[in-house]
């Protein structure tokens, strides 16, 4: 679905954000893109959507080069950014106008998503709260049946019940022909939804693994005393003990906390990468 090879991109001549970045995202997955502020997550999403252009290298989404912005490409990609503008229209009027750009737009599914999020189609978009607008755009994007749905911080502005509803509707919408890319700082909101996990750090892909492989290679546990054996990859202290990430040498798969995994990867890159090479 998405194929990036040796991509270079910068906003200025003084600093390069991506230097020969390569990444392949086959269809059928809900990819989770994690990274610190400034790591390049939003820029990568905009490159894939064709909103900014690479300096060199190649980037394809299906048969299309995104920055060429062909209509056949645009009808297969939907991007929900963290910051967005909605026109002063009623929701049903917005759908009537913009659903025409997506030939497989499913009005029945859209109505189902609105019910799930407790939204009414006669509401005026400009009078809705940020969270309500976000839920509307998510519902619209899912209903387009586009091949690539890109979500940048989709759970920001959602309350706890809405986050649960979000996970439910996204999980129900994925199929073998679609790809979802979700960029987030809210790792806990995305647990049990995103897979594989991609971690971007300082413009580089430093980790890209399926959850099954992660559960087989690493384990996380809590200890009262800090262990020092060679299998320890990363530790962090909290109230009452220490959270420890270590190499999993057993036959059993472990449960991995995404926040701990992220911290382990960005602080112990070499150790983590060596474990996954073996």
N, C-alpha and C positions, 0 to 999 in steps of 0.2 A: 504493500500500500504506500508506504513512505520509504524512499531510498535516498540517503544522503551520503555523498562520497567526497572526501577531501575539501569540505566547505570552509571557506575563509570569509569572515565578516567583521567589519569594524564600523563604529560610528564616527571615528576620526582617524587621521593618519598617525596619531601619537600612540593609540592603544588599540590592539586587536582583541576582539572579544572571543571569536572562534578561529582557530588556526588548524586547518585541515581536519575538521570534524567529520566523522563518519558514523552513520547510524542507520539501521534497517528495522522497520516496523511492519511486520506482516499483518494482514487483516485478522479479525476475530478476537482481538484482545482489548482490555481496558488498561492502557499504559498509565502508570503513575510517574510523574516527573517531579522529583524532589530536588531542592537546592536552597542554599542560603540566599539572602537578598543580594542582588548584583551578580549572581552566578550565571545569568543568561537565559533563564527559563522563559520569560515572556518574549524575549528576542527570538528564541528558537521557535516558539509557537507562531510568531508573526512571519518568520521566514517560511515556515511550512504553509501558512495561509496565503502567502504571496503579498503581504503588506509591506515588507522590506525585502531587499534583494541582496543576494550574496555577492561578494567581490570576486570570488573564483570558486571552482569546484562545481559539483552538480547536485541538484535537488529535484527529485521527481515525486509526485503524488499520483500513483497509478501511471497513466500514460502522459500525464501533463507536467509541464514546468510551471510551478505556481505563479511566478512573477509575470508570466505572459497573460494571465487573467482571462483565459478563454471562458465563455459562458458555460460550456460543458464541464469545466473544472469547478466553477463557482457554485454550480448547483449540487455538487457532491461534497462541499466543505461548508461547515458552519462553525463559527468561532464566537464564543461568549467570553469577552474580556472582563477583567476585574472591574475596570471603570468603563462605563458605557452611557450612552444617551438614548432615550426613547422619545419618539415624537408625541405630541399632544393629541393622541387619537384614542378612541375606544379600542379595547382589545380585539373585538370582532372585526372592526374596520382594518386594523393593522394586519390581521390574518388574511382578510380578503385581498388586501393589496400585495402582501409580500409572499404569501404561500404560492403564488403563481410562478415564482422563480424556481420552485422545487417541484418537479413533475410528479414525484411520488409522495407528496405531502399527504399525511393521513389525518383527516379531520376527526375521525372517530377516536383515534389514539390521542390526539391533542385534547379533545374534550375529557378523555379519561384522565390524562395528566392534570388538567385543571381541577378535576374533582379530587384527585389525590392530594393536591396542594391547597385545596379549599379556596380556589379562585373563581370569580365569576366573569364570564366573557363580556359583560356589559360595563365593566369597570374602565375608567379612563386611565391610561398608562401613566400620565404625568402626575396623577393624584395618588398613585400607589406608593407604598414605602419601598425602600431599597431592596429589602428582602423579597417583597411581592414581585417587584420588577424582575429580580433575579430568577424567581421561580417561573415567571411567565416566559422569559427568554430560554430557560432550560427546557420547558415544555415545548416551545416552538421548535427549538433545535432538534430535540428527540423526534418530534413528529415529522420533520422534513425527510426522514429516512435517508439522509445523506450518508455517503460512505465513510466520511471522516468528520467526527465531531470533536472540536477542540475546546476545552474548558479551562480557563485560567482562574484559579481560586474560586471554584463554583460554590463552596459552602460558606464563604464570607457573607455575613448578613443574614444567614439562615438561623432560626432558632433550633433547639434540640429536636423537637418532633419533625421539623422540616428536613433536617439533615438525615434522619432515618428514612423519610419519604424519598429524599433524593437518591440514597443508595438503592432503595427498592426499585425505583423507576429506571435508573441507569442500568442496573443489573438485568432488568427484564427486556431492555431494548437492544442489547448487544447480540450480534449473531456472527456467523463465520464470514460474512461479506463486509462487515463494518469494523472500523477501528475508532476507539475513543482515546484521546490523550488528555489526561487531567493533570494540570500543574497545581501544586498546593503546598502551603506551609502547615496545613492542618492534618498532620499525618494520622492522628487518631480518628478523624472523620472518615478516612479512606480505608482503614483496615478492613479486610475481608471483601474489598471491592476491587482495588487496583492490583493488577498482576499482568505482566512483569513490572518490576520496580527499576526505574532509571534515576540515577543520582548524578546531577550536574554540579561540578565544583570548579570555579575559576575558568569557565569556558570549556571544560573537558568533561566527557562522559567517563566518570571514574567507577561506575557500577551499573550493570545492566543484567539482571538475573530474574528468573521466574521464582515465584514464591516457593514452589516445591523444592527447587535447588537450594534456596536459602534455608529452608527448614531442615534439609539434610546436612548442610555444611556448617551451620552455626546454631548455637543455643544460647538462651539468655536465662539467667537465674539470679536469685537474691541470696546474698551471703551476709552473715553478721560480721565475719572477719574477712579481710581482703585476701583472696587467693593469689598466689605468686607463681603457680606452675606455668609451663611453657605454652600451654594451650590457650591461655588467657589472651584475648585480642584487645579488649577495651573494658574499662570500668568507670562507673560514675557513682558518687556517693549520694545517698538521700537519707531521709529520716529513718533511723533504725537499721541501717545496713548499707550494702553496696550492690548495685546492679552490675552484673558481669556478663559480657559477651565472650564466648570462647568457642573454639573449634569443636564441632560435634563429632565425636569419634564412635558414637553408638549407632545402632541400626535404626533407632527410632527417630521419627521426625519431631522437631520441636515447634513450639509456638513462639513466633518472633514479634516483638513489639517494634513497630515501624519507627517510632521516635528514637529508640535505643539503636536500632539498625542504622539509621541515618547518622547519628552521632558517632557510631563506631566506624562507619565508612569514611567520613570526612576527617576523622582524627587518627585513623589507623589504616590509611589507604593501602600501604605496601603489604601489611599483614593480611588484610582482607583479600586483596587481589591474588596473593600467593595461595591462599586457601582455595580460591575458586579456580585456579589454574590446575590444581592437583586432581 
